[in-house]
Amino acid sequence: MSAVQLNLGSLAAHSLAGSEDSDFERLSLLLPRAVRFYLEDRDGGEQPGWRYPSFLDGAQVDADGREVSLPDELWQQLRAEAERQGVSPEDLLQHAAFYYGAARDEGRLTERIVEELRREEEGGR
């Protein structure tokens, strides 16, 4: 599987990691989860704050950002969504990282895991 190297802004990296400890390996593990979570929420009726916020238009990724890796297939999906929303894929990547961090802090990640486990149990009966 090929991967795309990208720059994730330092604030987005901290939000994604949930701490200031945001090394390449940790971010490259979390970022695909964040992008999948973000894209799956689109299919679930678009939660508040899901769409790319217009107030971030033109924001620059800071020079202190972190280099990250994202599987090419997932990058293509994010690029298609960015085109649909009329924003750059790099901007939507930053937003997906913030969105994931906010969902974690709200407890929505835990809710989703519990829901998926419940569905697996029901399917196995």
Helices and strands as residue ranges (DSSP letters): E 3-8, H 10-17, H 24-43, G 54-56, E 66-71, H 72-85, H 89-106, H 108-123
